[in-house]
């Protein structure tokens, strides 16, 4: 067969997690920066597509999710370290006794931080590329970027947490199925459908939000008066919502916790119990 069986995927995932936990920290960090950038490229393209005339239609929502999938394709095929995928791979490796829990914690902390660095790096590269507009006018893409950030920043803690679970359940299934494929085309198809599904459904991905929300914050801070008009909000309300402190507490924390549950428990643990537990 040109693909692995589910039991063989479990072995491959555990081995992959062992390799990830064994990486030198400097390699984890550099590969994590790359993953933050790759997911950011997908998020930026989705923002561009979402700002076009078809936005708000069923077809537009599908395209928004479809183009985002290029981010995980680059992560898996080109090679990099993504926190959300590692939530599954490192966890199943630890459950199987191939990695230590200390190694898992080190990987998660280093990769999470590096993903944030890579995401913010791309935010500023894109921002200073001028796609959002300037001090005199905000483009449709800039308005869309703020709208995406506003939607995420106004979720309740519980909503963000639950959407985080659903998101990484699908993301880790995409990674899981990519382990099964033995060729590039197979990996692309394995990744495309779950990622399109989670984005089009409006679920919450911690690393994607490291791009989506800081981009909205940066645009809002770059042209506060125009941003307030575009968002139909008072300047004081803008300051309260479009801030990093609010981002960390209201979105990144619950979404990250949800992503850990979705990837580690609903994919890593369950498949370990089914296929690897002796």
C-alpha positions as CSV (number, residue, x, y, z in Angstrom):
1,X,0.0,0.0,0.0
2,X,1.1,3.5,-0.7
3,X,0.0,4.7,2.8
4,X,0.3,3.6,6.4
5,X,-2.5,1.9,8.3
6,X,-3.9,3.7,11.4
7,X,-1.8,1.4,13.7
8,X,1.3,2.2,11.6
9,X,0.5,5.9,11.8
10,X,0.5,5.7,15.6
11,X,4.0,4.2,15.6
12,X,5.2,6.9,13.1
13,X,3.6,9.7,15.2
14,X,5.3,8.4,18.4
15,X,8.6,8.2,16.7
16,X,8.1,11.7,15.3
17,X,7.4,13.0,18.7
18,X,10.5,11.4,20.1
19,X,12.6,13.1,17.4
20,X,11.0,16.5,18.2
21,X,11.6,16.2,21.9
22,X,15.2,15.3,21.2
23,X,16.0,18.3,19.1
24,X,18.7,20.7,20.4
25,X,16.9,23.9,21.7
26,X,18.5,26.1,19.1
27,X,17.1,23.9,16.3
28,X,13.7,23.9,18.0
29,X,13.7,27.6,18.2
30,X,14.7,28.3,14.5
31,X,12.3,25.7,13.2
32,X,9.6,27.2,15.4
33,X,10.2,30.6,13.9
34,X,9.8,29.1,10.5
35,X,6.5,27.5,11.5
36,X,5.2,30.8,12.8
37,X,6.0,32.5,9.5
38,X,4.5,29.7,7.4
39,X,1.2,29.7,9.3
40,X,1.3,33.5,9.1
41,X,1.6,33.3,5.3
42,X,-1.5,31.2,5.2
43,X,-3.3,33.6,7.5
44,X,-2.3,36.6,5.5
45,X,-3.5,35.0,2.2
46,X,-6.8,34.1,3.9
47,X,-7.1,37.7,5.0
48,X,-6.5,38.9,1.4
49,X,-9.1,36.5,0.0
50,X,-11.5,37.4,2.8
51,X,-11.3,41.0,1.9
52,X,-12.6,40.5,-1.6
53,X,-16.1,40.8,-2.9
54,X,-17.0,37.1,-2.3
55,X,-16.4,37.5,1.4
56,X,-19.4,36.7,3.6
57,X,-20.8,34.2,1.1
58,X,-20.5,30.4,1.4
59,X,-18.0,30.3,-1.4
60,X,-16.0,33.1,0.1
61,X,-15.8,31.3,3.5
62,X,-14.7,28.1,1.8
63,X,-12.0,29.9,-0.1
64,X,-10.9,31.6,3.2
65,X,-10.4,28.2,4.7
66,X,-9.0,26.6,1.6
67,X,-6.1,29.0,1.1
68,X,-5.1,29.0,4.7
69,X,-4.1,25.3,4.4
70,X,-0.9,26.3,2.6
71,X,0.5,27.2,6.0
72,X,0.4,23.6,7.4
73,X,1.5,22.2,4.1
74,X,4.7,24.2,4.3
75,X,5.1,23.2,8.0
76,X,4.9,19.5,7.3
77,X,6.5,19.2,3.9
78,X,9.3,21.8,4.1
79,X,9.9,21.0,7.8
80,X,9.4,23.1,10.9
81,X,8.2,22.9,14.5
82,X,4.5,23.9,15.2
83,X,3.2,24.0,18.7
84,X,-0.3,22.7,17.8
85,X,1.0,19.7,15.9
86,X,3.5,19.0,18.7
87,X,0.7,18.9,21.2
88,X,-0.2,15.5,19.6
89,X,3.2,14.1,18.5
90,X,5.1,14.9,21.7
91,X,2.2,13.7,23.9
92,X,1.8,10.3,22.2
93,X,5.6,9.8,22.4
94,X,5.5,10.4,26.1
95,X,2.6,8.1,26.6
96,X,4.5,5.4,24.8
97,X,7.6,5.9,27.0
98,X,9.8,7.2,24.1
99,X,10.1,10.7,25.4
100,X,10.2,12.3,28.9
101,X,7.5,14.7,30.1
102,X,10.3,17.2,30.7
103,X,11.3,16.9,27.1
104,X,7.7,17.5,26.1
105,X,7.5,20.6,28.3
106,X,10.7,22.0,26.9
107,X,9.6,21.5,23.3
108,X,6.2,23.0,23.9
109,X,7.6,26.1,25.7
110,X,10.4,26.7,23.2
111,X,8.3,26.0,20.1
112,X,5.4,28.1,21.3
113,X,7.7,31.1,22.0
114,X,9.4,30.7,18.6
115,X,6.1,30.4,16.8
116,X,5.2,33.8,18.4
117,X,8.5,35.3,17.3
118,X,8.0,34.1,13.7
119,X,4.4,35.3,13.6
120,X,5.2,38.8,14.8
121,X,8.2,39.0,12.4
122,X,5.8,38.3,9.5
123,X,3.2,40.7,10.9
124,X,5.7,43.6,10.7
125,X,7.0,42.6,7.3
126,X,3.5,42.6,5.9
127,X,2.5,45.7,7.8
128,X,5.4,47.7,6.5
129,X,4.6,46.3,3.0
130,X,1.7,48.7,3.1
131,X,-1.1,46.2,2.3
132,X,-3.2,47.6,5.1
133,X,-3.2,51.1,3.8
134,X,-1.6,54.2,5.3
135,X,-2.3,57.1,7.7
136,X,-4.9,58.6,5.2
137,X,-6.9,55.4,4.3
138,X,-7.3,51.8,5.4
139,X,-7.6,49.3,2.5
140,X,-10.3,46.5,2.4
141,X,-7.6,44.1,3.5
142,X,-6.7,46.2,6.5
143,X,-10.4,46.5,7.5
144,X,-10.7,42.7,7.1
145,X,-7.6,42.1,9.3
146,X,-9.1,44.3,12.1
147,X,-12.5,42.6,11.7
148,X,-10.9,39.1,12.1
149,X,-9.0,40.3,15.2
150,X,-12.1,42.0,16.7
151,X,-14.1,38.8,16.3
152,X,-11.5,36.7,18.1
153,X,-11.0,39.3,20.8
154,X,-14.6,39.5,21.7
155,X,-15.1,35.8,22.3
156,X,-15.8,34.6,25.9
157,X,-13.2,32.5,27.6
158,X,-15.4,29.4,27.3
159,X,-16.1,30.0,23.6
160,X,-12.4,30.5,22.8
161,X,-11.5,27.3,24.8
162,X,-14.1,25.1,23.1
163,X,-13.2,26.4,19.6
164,X,-9.6,25.8,20.4
165,X,-10.4,22.1,21.2
166,X,-12.2,21.7,17.8
167,X,-9.5,23.4,15.9
168,X,-6.5,21.3,17.1
169,X,-8.5,18.1,16.9
170,X,-8.7,18.8,13.2
171,X,-5.2,20.1,12.8
172,X,-3.7,17.1,14.5
173,X,-5.8,14.8,12.4
174,X,-4.4,16.6,9.4
175,X,-0.9,15.9,10.7
176,X,-1.9,12.4,11.7
177,X,-3.1,11.6,8.1
178,X,0.0,13.3,6.6
179,X,2.1,10.7,8.5
180,X,0.1,8.1,6.5
181,X,1.0,9.5,3.1
182,X,4.2,8.3,1.4
183,X,4.2,11.0,-1.3
184,X,3.9,14.8,-1.5
185,X,0.5,14.7,-3.2
186,X,-0.9,12.4,-0.6
187,X,0.3,14.7,2.2
188,X,-1.2,17.8,0.5
189,X,-4.6,16.1,0.3
190,X,-4.4,14.8,3.8
191,X,-3.7,18.3,5.1
192,X,-6.1,20.3,2.9
193,X,-9.5,19.0,4.0
194,X,-9.1,19.1,7.8
195,X,-7.5,22.5,7.7
196,X,-10.1,23.9,5.3
197,X,-12.7,22.5,7.7
198,X,-11.4,24.1,10.8
199,X,-10.8,27.5,9.3
200,X,-14.1,27.6,7.4
201,X,-15.9,26.5,10.6
202,X,-14.4,29.5,12.6
203,X,-12.4,27.4,15.1
204,X,-9.5,29.0,17.0
205,X,-5.8,28.2,16.4
206,X,-3.3,29.7,18.8
207,X,-0.4,30.1,16.3
208,X,-2.7,31.5,13.6
209,X,-4.0,34.0,16.1
210,X,-0.4,35.0,16.8
211,X,-0.6,36.5,13.3
212,X,-4.3,37.4,12.9
213,X,-4.7,39.4,16.2
214,X,-1.3,41.2,16.3
215,X,-1.9,42.3,12.7
216,X,-5.3,43.8,13.7
217,X,-3.7,45.4,16.8
218,X,-0.8,46.9,14.7
219,X,-3.2,48.4,12.1
220,X,-5.5,49.8,14.8
221,X,-2.5,51.4,16.6
222,X,-1.0,52.7,13.3
223,X,-4.1,54.7,12.4
224,X,-6.3,54.9,15.5
225,X,-8.8,57.4,14.3
226,X,-9.4,55.7,11.0
227,X,-9.5,52.3,12.7
228,X,-12.2,53.5,15.2
229,X,-14.3,54.7,12.3
230,X,-13.8,51.4,10.3
231,X,-14.8,49.3,13.3
232,X,-17.6,51.6,14.4
233,X,-16.2,51.8,17.9
234,X,-15.3,54.6,20.3
235,X,-11.5,55.1,20.7
236,X,-11.7,54.1,24.3
237,X,-13.3,50.8,23.4
238,X,-10.7,50.2,20.7
239,X,-7.9,50.7,23.2
240,X,-9.5,48.1,25.5
241,X,-10.0,45.5,22.9
242,X,-7.1,46.0,20.5
243,X,-4.3,45.5,23.1
244,X,-1.7,42.7,23.7
245,X,-2.8,42.3,27.3
246,X,-6.4,41.6,26.2
247,X,-5.1,39.3,23.5
248,X,-3.1,37.2,25.9
249,X,-5.8,36.9,28.5
250,X,-9.0,36.8,26.4
251,X,-7.8,34.7,23.5
252,X,-4.3,33.3,23.5
253,X,-4.6,31.6,26.9
254,X,-8.0,29.9,26.4
255,X,-7.2,29.0,22.8
256,X,-3.9,27.5,23.7
257,X,-5.4,25.4,26.5
258,X,-8.1,24.2,24.1
259,X,-5.5,23.4,21.5
260,X,-3.6,21.2,24.0
261,X,-6.8,19.3,24.9
262,X,-7.8,18.9,21.3
263,X,-4.4,17.6,20.1
264,X,-3.1,15.8,23.1
265,X,-6.3,14.1,24.4
266,X,-8.6,13.7,21.5
267,X,-5.9,12.6,19.1
268,X,-2.7,11.6,20.9
269,X,-4.1,9.9,23.9
270,X,-7.0,8.2,22.3
271,X,-4.9,6.7,19.5
272,X,-2.2,5.7,21.9
273,X,-4.8,3.8,24.0
274,X,-6.2,2.1,20.9
275,X,-3.0,1.2,19.0
276,X,0.0,1.4,21.3
277,X,-0.9,0.8,24.9
278,X,0.2,-2.7,26.0
